[in-house]
Amino acid sequence: MNYNGSKPNRGRGGPDEPREDYFDDWNRPAERPMTEAERRAYYAERDAYYASRDAYYAQRDAYYARREAAPYPPEGEEYCDGEYDEYEDEEYDEEEYAEDYEDEPPRRQVKAKAARKTRAARRRTRRRRRRRRHPVRTIIVALILVGIALLLMGSPPVRNASGADRSSGRSNILLAGTDESGLRTDTIMLLSLERGSREIRLLSIPRDTYAPDYAVPKINSAYGAAGTGERGMEELMRQTEKVLGFAPDGYVLVDLDCVAAMVDLLGGVDFNVPEDMHYEDYSQNLVIDLRAGMQHLSGREALWVLRYRSGYATADIGRTEVQREFIKEAMRQWARPDTLKVLPELWQLYRENMVTDLEPRNVLWIARVLLKGDLGGMTTEVLPGWADMVGGASVYMIDRTAADLMLKKYDPYLK
């Protein structure tokens, strides 16, 4: 290596080839030579400056690496985008350093300034990339995209085989849940949504409602009688239409395991258990043990509340009342932005554990109405009727007069 920093031309003749190096100008003889003492002092101060700058960048990179590895800060600690503002304001401006050496040769100043601008541009690019990866911004973008989807893509579920005139803003969805055997629908409800008034109603149809088409003349026999699955739900829809006088617009069937998993995924539910619940049925592998009062329920405990009925004076009617109150409270608590974080897991549960005829755009419409509606003011009720015995079976007979009056609020064909 020559003194002037060039690479020797080995055996090719001609002048030495210049070396491409940022510090090339430091190794060339200065147009105004420095003394040896001045040069040592100059390099020492320059090296100290770069060491301080590199230490800052190492500290900052470690900070952002920790944030990316753990998007949410540990308890008692808070991440703040402005934590390194005091450094960024100073910006370690290398031009400011160069100003202290105005006697530096002109050529060296021009090249050093160009290099400083390049490194500053790279630092700004790195900061922008880090900020784009920030989890809070990702969540905000997700919220905006979901909002756009809810506004533009959602459409109400509608079943109108006859083509009759109907209210364009109301849809009714049949909700059903199977018992332990998976053959009977022990929970049957109608969720009614009105887009314009944002009205939300939840109507229970007692599982023992009289249905003479089956050996056990109850409406909860319809699902298993048709072979379960989609055919079973279509049969239950047919029987429900007989009871209501109009057909629901869609259906959703869930099993018990799905309900428990969904409650756990959404963080449980705070619920006021109406009474002490104690019940044992080892044939179903079922043991219920809950104290009365307000408490935070896990998925398993939520199932106990939904299945319990032996202690109620009105048996199954009492259970449907508690089920409606639980669903109402769960919807109110889960209608929050945090729920969006578990949408992928919820969608997986939906696909693997539910039987439904709803399309994604129908689900978006339902979600939109629920989020905009008054969940705290949701109306919950049960079809009126009385218990009776038919052919040795205990059934629930619908009070037709009272039911027709109640169902006017649900029927989309009445204006």
TAJOJO-V577086 format. One record per residue. N is the residue number from 0. RES is the residue in three letters. SS is DSSP state (~ for helix, > for strand, _ for the rest). PHI is phi in whole degrees, -180 to 180 (* if undefined). Layout:
n-><N,N>
res-><RES,RES>
ss-><SS,SS>
phi-><PHI,PHI>
This chain:
n-><0,1,2,3,4,5,6,7,8,9,10,11,12,13,14,15,16,17,18,19,20,21,22,23,24,25,26,27,28,29,30,31,32,33,34,35,36,37,38,39,40,41,42,43,44,45,46,47,48,49,50,51,52,53,54,55,56,57,58,59,60,61,62,63,64,65,66,67,68,69,70,71,72,73,74,75,76,77,78,79,80,81,82,83,84,85,86,87,88,89,90,91,92,93,94,95,96,97,98,99,100,101,102,103,104,105,106,107,108,109,110,111,112,113,114,115,116,117,118,119,120,121,122,123,124,125,126,127,128,129,130,131,132,133,134,135,136,137,138,139,140,141,142,143,144,145,146,147,148,149,150,151,152,153,154,155,156,157,158,159,160,161,162,163,164,165,166,167,168,169,170,171,172,173,174,175,176,177,178,179,180,181,182,183,184,185,186,187,188,189,190,191,192,193,194,195,196,197,198,199,200,201,202,203,204,205,206,207,208,209,210,211,212,213,214,215,216,217,218,219,220,221,222,223,224,225,226,227,228,229,230,231,232,233,234,235,236,237,238,239,240,241,242,243,244,245,246,247,248,249,250,251,252,253,254,255,256,257,258,259,260,261,262,263,264,265,266,267,268,269,270,271,272,273,274,275,276,277,278,279,280,281,282,283,284,285,286,287,288,289,290,291,292,293,294,295,296,297,298,299,300,301,302,303,304,305,306,307,308,309,310,311,312,313,314,315,316,317,318,319,320,321,322,323,324,325,326,327,328,329,330,331,332,333,334,335,336,337,338,339,340,341,342,343,344,345,346,347,348,349,350,351,352,353,354,355,356,357,358,359,360,361,362,363,364,365,366,367,368,369,370,371,372,373,374,375,376,377,378,379,380,381,382,383,384,385,386,387,388,389,390,391,392,393,394,395,396,397,398,399,400,401,402,403,404,405,406,407,408,409,410,411,412,413,414>
res-><MET,ASN,TYR,ASN,GLY,SER,LYS,PRO,ASN,ARG,GLY,ARG,GLY,GLY,PRO,ASP,GLU,PRO,ARG,GLU,ASP,TYR,PHE,ASP,ASP,TRP,ASN,ARG,PRO,ALA,GLU,ARG,PRO,MET,THR,GLU,ALA,GLU,ARG,ARG,ALA,TYR,TYR,ALA,GLU,ARG,ASP,ALA,TYR,TYR,ALA,SER,ARG,ASP,ALA,TYR,TYR,ALA,GLN,ARG,ASP,ALA,TYR,TYR,ALA,ARG,ARG,GLU,ALA,ALA,PRO,TYR,PRO,PRO,GLU,GLY,GLU,GLU,TYR,CYS,ASP,GLY,GLU,TYR,ASP,GLU,TYR,GLU,ASP,GLU,GLU,TYR,ASP,GLU,GLU,GLU,TYR,ALA,GLU,ASP,TYR,GLU,ASP,GLU,PRO,PRO,ARG,ARG,GLN,VAL,LYS,ALA,LYS,ALA,ALA,ARG,LYS,THR,ARG,ALA,ALA,ARG,ARG,ARG,THR,ARG,ARG,ARG,ARG,ARG,ARG,ARG,ARG,HIS,PRO,VAL,ARG,THR,ILE,ILE,VAL,ALA,LEU,ILE,LEU,VAL,GLY,ILE,ALA,LEU,LEU,LEU,MET,GLY,SER,PRO,PRO,VAL,ARG,ASN,ALA,SER,GLY,ALA,ASP,ARG,SER,SER,GLY,ARG,SER,ASN,ILE,LEU,LEU,ALA,GLY,THR,ASP,GLU,SER,GLY,LEU,ARG,THR,ASP,THR,ILE,MET,LEU,LEU,SER,LEU,GLU,ARG,GLY,SER,ARG,GLU,ILE,ARG,LEU,LEU,SER,ILE,PRO,ARG,ASP,THR,TYR,ALA,PRO,ASP,TYR,ALA,VAL,PRO,LYS,ILE,ASN,SER,ALA,TYR,GLY,ALA,ALA,GLY,THR,GLY,GLU,ARG,GLY,MET,GLU,GLU,LEU,MET,ARG,GLN,THR,GLU,LYS,VAL,LEU,GLY,PHE,ALA,PRO,ASP,GLY,TYR,VAL,LEU,VAL,ASP,LEU,ASP,CYS,VAL,ALA,ALA,MET,VAL,ASP,LEU,LEU,GLY,GLY,VAL,ASP,PHE,ASN,VAL,PRO,GLU,ASP,MET,HIS,TYR,GLU,ASP,TYR,SER,GLN,ASN,LEU,VAL,ILE,ASP,LEU,ARG,ALA,GLY,MET,GLN,HIS,LEU,SER,GLY,ARG,GLU,ALA,LEU,TRP,VAL,LEU,ARG,TYR,ARG,SER,GLY,TYR,ALA,THR,ALA,ASP,ILE,GLY,ARG,THR,GLU,VAL,GLN,ARG,GLU,PHE,ILE,LYS,GLU,ALA,MET,ARG,GLN,TRP,ALA,ARG,PRO,ASP,THR,LEU,LYS,VAL,LEU,PRO,GLU,LEU,TRP,GLN,LEU,TYR,ARG,GLU,ASN,MET,VAL,THR,ASP,LEU,GLU,PRO,ARG,ASN,VAL,LEU,TRP,ILE,ALA,ARG,VAL,LEU,LEU,LYS,GLY,ASP,LEU,GLY,GLY,MET,THR,THR,GLU,VAL,LEU,PRO,GLY,TRP,ALA,ASP,MET,VAL,GLY,GLY,ALA,SER,VAL,TYR,MET,ILE,ASP,ARG,THR,ALA,ALA,ASP,LEU,MET,LEU,LYS,LYS,TYR,ASP,PRO,TYR,LEU,LYS>
ss-><_,_,_,_,_,_,>,_,_,_,_,_,_,_,_,_,>,_,_,_,_,_,_,~,~,~,~,_,_,_,_,_,_,_,_,~,~,~,~,~,~,~,~,~,~,~,~,~,~,~,~,~,~,~,~,~,~,~,~,~,~,~,~,~,~,~,~,~,~,_,_,_,_,_,_,_,_,_,_,_,~,~,~,~,~,~,~,~,~,~,_,_,_,~,~,~,~,~,~,_,_,_,_,_,_,~,~,~,~,~,~,~,~,~,~,~,~,~,~,~,~,~,~,~,~,~,~,~,~,~,~,~,_,_,~,~,~,~,~,~,~,~,~,~,~,~,~,~,~,~,~,~,_,_,_,_,_,_,_,_,_,_,_,_,_,_,_,_,_,>,>,>,>,>,>,>,>,>,_,_,_,_,_,_,>,>,>,>,>,>,>,>,>,>,_,_,_,_,>,>,>,>,>,>,_,_,_,_,>,>,_,_,_,_,_,_,_,>,~,~,~,~,~,~,~,_,_,_,~,~,~,~,~,~,~,~,~,~,~,~,~,~,~,~,_,_,_,_,_,>,>,>,>,>,_,~,~,~,~,~,~,~,~,~,~,_,_,_,>,>,>,>,>,_,_,_,>,>,>,>,>,_,_,_,_,>,>,>,>,>,_,_,>,>,>,>,>,_,~,~,~,~,~,~,~,~,~,_,_,_,_,_,_,_,_,~,~,~,~,~,~,~,~,~,~,~,~,~,~,~,~,~,~,~,_,_,~,~,~,~,~,~,~,~,~,~,~,~,~,~,~,~,~,>,>,>,_,_,_,~,~,~,~,~,~,~,~,~,~,~,~,~,_,_,~,~,~,_,>,>,>,>,_,_,>,>,>,>,>,>,_,_,>,>,>,>,>,>,_,~,~,~,~,~,~,~,~,_,_,_,_,_,_,_,_>
phi-><*,-75,-62,-82,86,-90,-86,-63,-86,-90,76,-106,76,86,-71,-64,-81,-63,-92,-82,-159,-61,-90,-56,-70,-73,-94,-86,-61,-71,-64,-118,-57,-95,-74,-61,-65,-64,-64,-62,-65,-62,-64,-64,-68,-63,-65,-65,-62,-65,-64,-63,-64,-65,-65,-63,-62,-64,-65,-66,-64,-64,-62,-69,-63,-65,-67,-70,-72,-133,-57,-109,-67,-60,-58,87,-122,-136,-79,-144,-60,-91,-60,-109,-62,-63,-80,-67,-64,-71,65,45,-71,-72,-64,-61,-66,-67,-61,-72,-126,-66,-80,-60,-56,-56,-61,-64,-63,-63,-69,-65,-64,-63,-66,-63,-64,-63,-66,-64,-64,-64,-65,-63,-63,-62,-66,-64,-64,-61,-67,-67,-85,-64,-60,-63,-66,-61,-66,-62,-62,-62,-60,-64,-65,-64,-60,-63,-63,-63,-77,-101,-100,-70,-144,-70,-72,-141,-119,-146,-62,-82,75,-69,-66,-151,-67,-79,-101,-112,-137,-121,-120,-82,-108,-140,-134,-85,-84,-61,-75,79,-106,-119,-98,-79,-120,-136,-138,-117,-94,-114,-123,-118,-68,-65,-87,60,-81,-124,-130,-134,-114,-90,-111,-53,-63,-90,-54,-63,-141,-71,-78,-125,-59,-98,-75,-131,-66,-75,-83,-61,-61,-71,-64,-95,99,66,63,-66,-64,-64,-70,-65,-68,-65,-61,-65,-68,-64,-61,-62,-73,-84,94,-151,-87,-62,-92,-178,-144,-140,-116,-124,-102,-64,-61,-66,-62,-62,-64,-66,-62,-65,-63,-92,90,83,-140,-84,-146,-90,-66,-70,-159,-60,-119,-134,-160,-133,-146,-71,-67,-102,56,-123,-132,-108,-149,-135,-91,-70,119,-69,-160,-93,-97,-82,-60,-65,-69,-63,-63,-59,-63,-71,-95,-69,-153,-64,-89,-83,-63,-100,51,-65,-65,-63,-65,-63,-64,-67,-60,-64,-66,-64,-62,-61,-70,-63,-60,-63,-75,-87,-81,-143,-58,-59,-62,-61,-67,-107,-57,-60,-67,-64,-64,-64,-60,-57,-72,-90,-126,-121,-109,-152,-108,-77,-92,-53,-68,-70,-63,-63,-64,-61,-61,-62,-66,-65,-69,-88,-81,-94,-66,-66,-99,-57,-88,-124,-157,-126,-59,-72,175,-148,-83,-152,-115,-135,58,84,-109,-82,-128,-112,-94,-76,-79,-60,-64,-67,-66,-62,-66,-67,-74,-61,-78,-109,-72,-75,-93,-99,-120>
